[in-house]
Amino acid sequence: MDLKQLEYIVMIAEENSITRAAERLFITQSGLNQQLLKLESELGIQLFHRSKNDFRLTEAGHVYVSYARKILRLKHEAYNILNDMADNKTGTLRIGLTPERGIPMFMSIYPAFYSRYPRITIEPLEIGVSEQLSRISKGYLDLGFITITERDRSVYEYVHILSEDLVLAIPGNHPMAAQAAAPGEPFTTISLEYFKNDRFVLMRKGSTMRSLINPLFKEAGYAPDILFESASNYTLRSIAKRRIGCTIIPATYAAPDPDIAYFYLPSRPSWELAAVYKKGAYQMRAANDFIQLSIDYWAHHPYLTEEP
């Protein structure tokens, strides 16, 4: 069995395009097309419906790709086990990182990881939570770092890293800022009811964070006046600092700042930062060490203060 051929067909299925698949595989389009035609000829069945700019799996193609993914996943896992058995400290570790907070963490802990495992190649990918989970379930990522509100233990294993509050951030010149705790003290708790006349900038719709935020305003009895939405917590924090509006951000972004006042909310909304991998999948020693490095990082870096 030609494992390279399996990779080729899976990539075409992933991209729904032979052109994009060839680019990602660093081979010519004509070369990839010849491989596909050769395989279909050997199998005696078509794997893709073709149109000018679109390749879609046939029923036979779905069967082939499903088993190809399993074979490639087993190969990757087998090599990880054998490398650990031989103490080779070689291989590839494919890691998912959430936007913004993922890269600062990675860049901080990678030097220590590299000193232990200089021959292990890390493939970091900065993507959202749902995409990470999808790729982990399919075997395309070995390990992810995500924020979660609930766990699906039927598919994934989780390692707790950090429990994190979502906090209200308001401009330092806001009338209610006087109610904030002194620097270094636990945040004062305050109700959103006091801010119904203020304007807010919030995390974008559809995000995990927004799903936690929306019920807070419903409990407060009003719909917020939203200036705009953002995918960046740094942007949200900057809005409060620049006295433009109020926002709600994760506590790790609530770095002490004289121009911002922070508050806990009565229901203490929170989520969890966790490492996640596919249930039952073998975790190489290097992956476990990377997780421990991430736990140590968050224990000593309570705040994210600058954009990566």
TORKOL-4160 file (C-alpha; in steps of 0.2 Angstrom, whole numbers, padded with zeros to 4 digits, m for minus):
308
<pt num="1" X="0000" Y="0000" Z="0000"/>
<pt num="2" X="0007" Y="0017" Z="m0005"/>
<pt num="3" X="0005" Y="0028" Z="0010"/>
<pt num="4" X="0010" Y="0044" Z="0000"/>
<pt num="5" X="m0005" Y="0040" Z="m0011"/>
<pt num="6" X="m0017" Y="0040" Z="0003"/>
<pt num="7" X="m0010" Y="0057" Z="0009"/>
<pt num="8" X="m0013" Y="0064" Z="m0009"/>
<pt num="9" X="m0032" Y="0058" Z="m0010"/>
<pt num="10" X="m0035" Y="0064" Z="0008"/>
<pt num="11" X="m0028" Y="0081" Z="0004"/>
<pt num="12" X="m0039" Y="0083" Z="m0012"/>
<pt num="13" X="m0054" Y="0078" Z="m0001"/>
<pt num="14" X="m0049" Y="0091" Z="0012"/>
<pt num="15" X="m0047" Y="0105" Z="m0001"/>
<pt num="16" X="m0061" Y="0100" Z="m0013"/>
<pt num="17" X="m0048" Y="0106" Z="m0026"/>
<pt num="18" X="m0034" Y="0097" Z="m0035"/>
<pt num="19" X="m0025" Y="0114" Z="m0037"/>
<pt num="20" X="m0025" Y="0119" Z="m0019"/>
<pt num="21" X="m0021" Y="0101" Z="m0014"/>
<pt num="22" X="m0006" Y="0101" Z="m0025"/>
<pt num="23" X="0000" Y="0118" Z="m0018"/>
<pt num="24" X="m0001" Y="0111" Z="0000"/>
<pt num="25" X="0008" Y="0095" Z="m0005"/>
<pt num="26" X="0021" Y="0104" Z="m0015"/>
<pt num="27" X="0019" Y="0094" Z="m0030"/>
<pt num="28" X="0013" Y="0099" Z="m0048"/>
<pt num="29" X="m0006" Y="0099" Z="m0051"/>
<pt num="30" X="m0003" Y="0087" Z="m0066"/>
<pt num="31" X="0007" Y="0075" Z="m0056"/>
<pt num="32" X="m0006" Y="0075" Z="m0042"/>
<pt num="33" X="m0020" Y="0072" Z="m0056"/>
<pt num="34" X="m0010" Y="0058" Z="m0063"/>
<pt num="35" X="m0009" Y="0049" Z="m0046"/>
<pt num="36" X="m0028" Y="0051" Z="m0044"/>
<pt num="37" X="m0031" Y="0044" Z="m0061"/>
<pt num="38" X="m0020" Y="0030" Z="m0058"/>
<pt num="39" X="m0028" Y="0025" Z="m0042"/>
<pt num="40" X="m0046" Y="0026" Z="m0049"/>
<pt num="41" X="m0040" Y="0015" Z="m0064"/>
<pt num="42" X="m0033" Y="0002" Z="m0052"/>
<pt num="43" X="m0049" Y="0002" Z="m0041"/>
<pt num="44" X="m0060" Y="0003" Z="m0056"/>
<pt num="45" X="m0071" Y="0016" Z="m0048"/>
<pt num="46" X="m0072" Y="0035" Z="m0048"/>
<pt num="47" X="m0067" Y="0043" Z="m0031"/>
<pt num="48" X="m0072" Y="0061" Z="m0035"/>
<pt num="49" X="m0086" Y="0071" Z="m0044"/>
<pt num="50" X="m0077" Y="0083" Z="m0055"/>
<pt num="51" X="m0081" Y="0101" Z="m0060"/>
<pt num="52" X="m0070" Y="0115" Z="m0066"/>
<pt num="53" X="m0066" Y="0122" Z="m0049"/>
<pt num="54" X="m0073" Y="0108" Z="m0037"/>
<pt num="55" X="m0069" Y="0090" Z="m0032"/>
<pt num="56" X="m0082" Y="0082" Z="m0022"/>
<pt num="57" X="m0081" Y="0064" Z="m0015"/>
<pt num="58" X="m0092" Y="0050" Z="m0023"/>
<pt num="59" X="m0099" Y="0037" Z="m0012"/>
<pt num="60" X="m0084" Y="0026" Z="m0015"/>
<pt num="61" X="m0073" Y="0041" Z="m0012"/>
<pt num="62" X="m0080" Y="0043" Z="0005"/>
<pt num="63" X="m0076" Y="0025" Z="0009"/>
<pt num="64" X="m0059" Y="0027" Z="0003"/>
<pt num="65" X="m0055" Y="0043" Z="0012"/>
<pt num="66" X="m0062" Y="0037" Z="0028"/>
<pt num="67" X="m0051" Y="0022" Z="0029"/>
<pt num="68" X="m0036" Y="0032" Z="0022"/>
<pt num="69" X="m0038" Y="0043" Z="0037"/>
<pt num="70" X="m0038" Y="0029" Z="0049"/>
<pt num="71" X="m0022" Y="0021" Z="0041"/>
<pt num="72" X="m0013" Y="0037" Z="0042"/>
<pt num="73" X="m0018" Y="0040" Z="0060"/>
<pt num="74" X="m0012" Y="0023" Z="0065"/>
<pt num="75" X="0004" Y="0026" Z="0056"/>
<pt num="76" X="0007" Y="0042" Z="0065"/>
<pt num="77" X="0003" Y="0034" Z="0082"/>
<pt num="78" X="0014" Y="0019" Z="0079"/>
<pt num="79" X="0029" Y="0029" Z="0075"/>
<pt num="80" X="0026" Y="0040" Z="0091"/>
<pt num="81" X="0025" Y="0024" Z="0101"/>
<pt num="82" X="0041" Y="0016" Z="0093"/>
<pt num="83" X="0050" Y="0032" Z="0095"/>
<pt num="84" X="0046" Y="0033" Z="0113"/>
<pt num="85" X="0051" Y="0015" Z="0116"/>
<pt num="86" X="0067" Y="0018" Z="0108"/>
<pt num="87" X="0069" Y="0035" Z="0117"/>
<pt num="88" X="0073" Y="0042" Z="0100"/>
<pt num="89" X="0065" Y="0059" Z="0105"/>
<pt num="90" X="0061" Y="0061" Z="0087"/>
<pt num="91" X="0044" Y="0064" Z="0077"/>
<pt num="92" X="0031" Y="0077" Z="0074"/>
<pt num="93" X="0019" Y="0085" Z="0086"/>
<pt num="94" X="0005" Y="0094" Z="0079"/>
<pt num="95" X="m0003" Y="0107" Z="0090"/>
<pt num="96" X="m0018" Y="0118" Z="0089"/>
<pt num="97" X="m0017" Y="0135" Z="0098"/>
<pt num="98" X="m0031" Y="0147" Z="0100"/>
<pt num="99" X="m0029" Y="0164" Z="0092"/>
<pt num="100" X="m0021" Y="0178" Z="0103"/>
<pt num="101" X="m0016" Y="0169" Z="0118"/>
<pt num="102" X="m0009" Y="0153" Z="0110"/>
<pt num="103" X="0006" Y="0161" Z="0101"/>
<pt num="104" X="0013" Y="0170" Z="0117"/>
<pt num="105" X="0012" Y="0154" Z="0126"/>
<pt num="106" X="0020" Y="0144" Z="0112"/>
<pt num="107" X="0034" Y="0156" Z="0110"/>
<pt num="108" X="0037" Y="0157" Z="0129"/>
<pt num="109" X="0038" Y="0138" Z="0132"/>
<pt num="110" X="0046" Y="0132" Z="0115"/>
<pt num="111" X="0064" Y="0136" Z="0120"/>
<pt num="112" X="0062" Y="0124" Z="0135"/>
<pt num="113" X="0054" Y="0111" Z="0125"/>
<pt num="114" X="0067" Y="0113" Z="0111"/>
<pt num="115" X="0081" Y="0110" Z="0124"/>
<pt num="116" X="0073" Y="0094" Z="0129"/>
<pt num="117" X="0068" Y="0088" Z="0111"/>
<pt num="118" X="0078" Y="0096" Z="0098"/>
<pt num="119" X="0074" Y="0083" Z="0085"/>
<pt num="120" X="0055" Y="0084" Z="0087"/>
<pt num="121" X="0047" Y="0094" Z="0074"/>
<pt num="122" X="0032" Y="0105" Z="0081"/>
<pt num="123" X="0018" Y="0110" Z="0068"/>
<pt num="124" X="0008" Y="0124" Z="0077"/>
<pt num="125" X="m0008" Y="0129" Z="0070"/>
<pt num="126" X="m0018" Y="0144" Z="0076"/>
<pt num="127" X="m0036" Y="0141" Z="0074"/>
<pt num="128" X="m0052" Y="0142" Z="0084"/>
<pt num="129" X="m0060" Y="0130" Z="0096"/>
<pt num="130" X="m0072" Y="0121" Z="0085"/>
<pt num="131" X="m0059" Y="0119" Z="0071"/>
<pt num="132" X="m0047" Y="0112" Z="0084"/>
<pt num="133" X="m0059" Y="0099" Z="0090"/>
<pt num="134" X="m0064" Y="0094" Z="0072"/>
<pt num="135" X="m0046" Y="0091" Z="0068"/>
<pt num="136" X="m0042" Y="0082" Z="0084"/>
<pt num="137" X="m0057" Y="0070" Z="0081"/>
<pt num="138" X="m0051" Y="0066" Z="0063"/>
<pt num="139" X="m0033" Y="0064" Z="0069"/>
<pt num="140" X="m0025" Y="0079" Z="0060"/>
<pt num="141" X="m0020" Y="0087" Z="0077"/>
<pt num="142" X="m0011" Y="0078" Z="0091"/>
<pt num="143" X="m0015" Y="0091" Z="0104"/>
<pt num="144" X="m0025" Y="0106" Z="0106"/>
<pt num="145" X="m0026" Y="0121" Z="0118"/>
<pt num="146" X="m0044" Y="0127" Z="0120"/>
<pt num="147" X="m0056" Y="0137" Z="0131"/>
<pt num="148" X="m0072" Y="0126" Z="0135"/>
<pt num="149" X="m0088" Y="0128" Z="0145"/>
<pt num="150" X="m0092" Y="0109" Z="0145"/>
<pt num="151" X="m0083" Y="0093" Z="0141"/>
<pt num="152" X="m0087" Y="0079" Z="0128"/>
<pt num="153" X="m0078" Y="0064" Z="0136"/>
<pt num="154" X="m0085" Y="0052" Z="0123"/>
<pt num="155" X="m0073" Y="0059" Z="0110"/>
<pt num="156" X="m0059" Y="0069" Z="0120"/>
<pt num="157" X="m0048" Y="0068" Z="0134"/>
<pt num="158" X="m0045" Y="0085" Z="0144"/>
<pt num="159" X="m0031" Y="0091" Z="0155"/>
<pt num="160" X="m0035" Y="0106" Z="0166"/>
<pt num="161" X="m0024" Y="0121" Z="0164"/>
<pt num="162" X="m0033" Y="0136" Z="0171"/>
<pt num="163" X="m0050" Y="0141" Z="0177"/>
<pt num="164" X="m0054" Y="0159" Z="0171"/>
<pt num="165" X="m0067" Y="0172" Z="0176"/>
<pt num="166" X="m0075" Y="0184" Z="0163"/>
<pt num="167" X="m0074" Y="0201" Z="0170"/>
<pt num="168" X="m0082" Y="0218" Z="0166"/>
<pt num="169" X="m0069" Y="0231" Z="0161"/>
<pt num="170" X="m0075" Y="0250" Z="0161"/>
<pt num="171" X="m0065" Y="0266" Z="0157"/>
<pt num="172" X="m0056" Y="0273" Z="0172"/>
<pt num="173" X="m0066" Y="0289" Z="0171"/>
<pt num="174" X="m0083" Y="0281" Z="0172"/>
<pt num="175" X="m0093" Y="0286" Z="0187"/>
<pt num="176" X="m0094" Y="0268" Z="0193"/>
<pt num="177" X="m0075" Y="0266" Z="0192"/>
<pt num="178" X="m0074" Y="0273" Z="0210"/>
<pt num="179" X="m0082" Y="0257" Z="0216"/>
<pt num="180" X="m0067" Y="0246" Z="0209"/>
<pt num="181" X="m0056" Y="0238" Z="0222"/>
<pt num="182" X="m0038" Y="0245" Z="0225"/>
<pt num="183" X="m0024" Y="0238" Z="0214"/>
<pt num="184" X="m0019" Y="0221" Z="0220"/>
<pt num="185" X="m0035" Y="0217" Z="0229"/>
<pt num="186" X="m0049" Y="0205" Z="0222"/>
<pt num="187" X="m0061" Y="0214" Z="0210"/>
<pt num="188" X="m0077" Y="0221" Z="0217"/>
<pt num="189" X="m0093" Y="0213" Z="0212"/>
<pt num="190" X="m0105" Y="0224" Z="0202"/>
<pt num="191" X="m0121" Y="0221" Z="0192"/>
<pt num="192" X="m0123" Y="0225" Z="0174"/>
<pt num="193" X="m0139" Y="0234" Z="0178"/>
<pt num="194" X="m0129" Y="0249" Z="0182"/>
<pt num="195" X="m0122" Y="0250" Z="0164"/>
<pt num="196" X="m0138" Y="0250" Z="0154"/>
<pt num="197" X="m0135" Y="0267" Z="0147"/>
<pt num="198" X="m0117" Y="0263" Z="0142"/>
<pt num="199" X="m0111" Y="0257" Z="0125"/>
<pt num="200" X="m0102" Y="0241" Z="0124"/>
<pt num="201" X="m0089" Y="0232" Z="0112"/>
<pt num="202" X="m0091" Y="0213" Z="0114"/>
<pt num="203" X="m0083" Y="0197" Z="0107"/>
<pt num="204" X="m0091" Y="0192" Z="0090"/>
<pt num="205" X="m0107" Y="0182" Z="0088"/>
<pt num="206" X="m0105" Y="0163" Z="0087"/>
<pt num="207" X="m0089" Y="0163" Z="0099"/>
<pt num="208" X="m0089" Y="0152" Z="0114"/>
<pt num="209" X="m0086" Y="0168" Z="0125"/>
<pt num="210" X="m0101" Y="0177" Z="0117"/>
<pt num="211" X="m0112" Y="0162" Z="0122"/>
<pt num="212" X="m0107" Y="0166" Z="0140"/>
<pt num="213" X="m0110" Y="0184" Z="0138"/>
<pt num="214" X="m0127" Y="0185" Z="0130"/>
<pt num="215" X="m0136" Y="0178" Z="0145"/>
<pt num="216" X="m0128" Y="0190" Z="0157"/>
<pt num="217" X="m0137" Y="0205" Z="0149"/>
<pt num="218" X="m0153" Y="0195" Z="0148"/>
<pt num="219" X="m0152" Y="0193" Z="0167"/>
<pt num="220" X="m0148" Y="0211" Z="0169"/>
<pt num="221" X="m0165" Y="0215" Z="0160"/>
<pt num="222" X="m0158" Y="0224" Z="0144"/>
<pt num="223" X="m0150" Y="0222" Z="0127"/>
<pt num="224" X="m0133" Y="0231" Z="0127"/>
<pt num="225" X="m0130" Y="0246" Z="0115"/>
<pt num="226" X="m0116" Y="0238" Z="0105"/>
<pt num="227" X="m0104" Y="0249" Z="0096"/>
<pt num="228" X="m0096" Y="0234" Z="0086"/>
<pt num="229" X="m0090" Y="0217" Z="0089"/>
<pt num="230" X="m0072" Y="0210" Z="0088"/>
<pt num="231" X="m0063" Y="0193" Z="0088"/>
<pt num="232" X="m0049" Y="0201" Z="0098"/>
<pt num="233" X="m0048" Y="0203" Z="0117"/>
<pt num="234" X="m0034" Y="0215" Z="0115"/>
<pt num="235" X="m0046" Y="0226" Z="0105"/>
<pt num="236" X="m0059" Y="0225" Z="0118"/>
<pt num="237" X="m0047" Y="0230" Z="0132"/>
<pt num="238" X="m0041" Y="0244" Z="0122"/>
<pt num="239" X="m0059" Y="0251" Z="0120"/>
<pt num="240" X="m0060" Y="0253" Z="0139"/>
<pt num="241" X="m0043" Y="0260" Z="0141"/>
<pt num="242" X="m0047" Y="0273" Z="0127"/>
<pt num="243" X="m0063" Y="0278" Z="0136"/>
<pt num="244" X="m0074" Y="0273" Z="0121"/>
<pt num="245" X="m0085" Y="0260" Z="0130"/>
<pt num="246" X="m0087" Y="0245" Z="0142"/>
<pt num="247" X="m0083" Y="0227" Z="0138"/>
<pt num="248" X="m0082" Y="0210" Z="0145"/>
<pt num="249" X="m0065" Y="0201" Z="0144"/>
<pt num="250" X="m0056" Y="0185" Z="0151"/>
<pt num="251" X="m0047" Y="0189" Z="0167"/>
<pt num="252" X="m0030" Y="0185" Z="0160"/>
<pt num="253" X="m0032" Y="0200" Z="0149"/>
<pt num="254" X="m0037" Y="0211" Z="0164"/>
<pt num="255" X="m0019" Y="0217" Z="0168"/>
<pt num="256" X="m0018" Y="0231" Z="0181"/>
<pt num="257" X="m0020" Y="0248" Z="0172"/>
<pt num="258" X="m0025" Y="0265" Z="0180"/>
<pt num="259" X="m0036" Y="0269" Z="0164"/>
<pt num="260" X="m0047" Y="0253" Z="0167"/>
<pt num="261" X="m0058" Y="0248" Z="0181"/>
<pt num="262" X="m0062" Y="0229" Z="0182"/>
<pt num="263" X="m0076" Y="0220" Z="0191"/>
<pt num="264" X="m0082" Y="0203" Z="0194"/>
<pt num="265" X="m0101" Y="0200" Z="0189"/>
<pt num="266" X="m0113" Y="0192" Z="0202"/>
<pt num="267" X="m0115" Y="0176" Z="0193"/>
<pt num="268" X="m0096" Y="0174" Z="0191"/>
<pt num="269" X="m0096" Y="0168" Z="0173"/>
<pt num="270" X="m0081" Y="0158" Z="0169"/>
<pt num="271" X="m0073" Y="0145" Z="0157"/>
<pt num="272" X="m0059" Y="0133" Z="0157"/>
<pt num="273" X="m0042" Y="0133" Z="0148"/>
<pt num="274" X="m0038" Y="0115" Z="0144"/>
<pt num="275" X="m0027" Y="0104" Z="0134"/>
<pt num="276" X="m0037" Y="0092" Z="0124"/>
<pt num="277" X="m0033" Y="0076" Z="0113"/>
<pt num="278" X="m0042" Y="0062" Z="0106"/>
<pt num="279" X="m0049" Y="0049" Z="0118"/>
<pt num="280" X="m0039" Y="0033" Z="0117"/>
<pt num="281" X="m0025" Y="0041" Z="0106"/>
<pt num="282" X="m0007" Y="0038" Z="0111"/>
<pt num="283" X="0001" Y="0053" Z="0118"/>
<pt num="284" X="0020" Y="0054" Z="0116"/>
<pt num="285" X="0030" Y="0059" Z="0131"/>
<pt num="286" X="0035" Y="0075" Z="0122"/>
<pt num="287" X="0016" Y="0080" Z="0121"/>
<pt num="288" X="0014" Y="0077" Z="0140"/>
<pt num="289" X="0029" Y="0087" Z="0143"/>
<pt num="290" X="0023" Y="0101" Z="0132"/>
<pt num="291" X="0006" Y="0101" Z="0142"/>
<pt num="292" X="0016" Y="0102" Z="0158"/>
<pt num="293" X="0026" Y="0117" Z="0151"/>
<pt num="294" X="0010" Y="0126" Z="0147"/>
<pt num="295" X="0003" Y="0123" Z="0165"/>
<pt num="296" X="0019" Y="0130" Z="0172"/>
<pt num="297" X="0017" Y="0145" Z="0160"/>
<pt num="298" X="0000" Y="0150" Z="0165"/>
<pt num="299" X="0004" Y="0148" Z="0184"/>
<pt num="300" X="0018" Y="0161" Z="0182"/>
<pt num="301" X="0009" Y="0173" Z="0168"/>
<pt num="302" X="m0007" Y="0178" Z="0175"/>
<pt num="303" X="m0010" Y="0192" Z="0163"/>
<pt num="304" X="m0008" Y="0195" Z="0144"/>
<pt num="305" X="m0004" Y="0213" Z="0142"/>
<pt num="306" X="0003" Y="0215" Z="0124"/>
<pt num="307" X="m0003" Y="0209" Z="0107"/>
<pt num="308" X="0008" Y="0195" Z="0100"/>
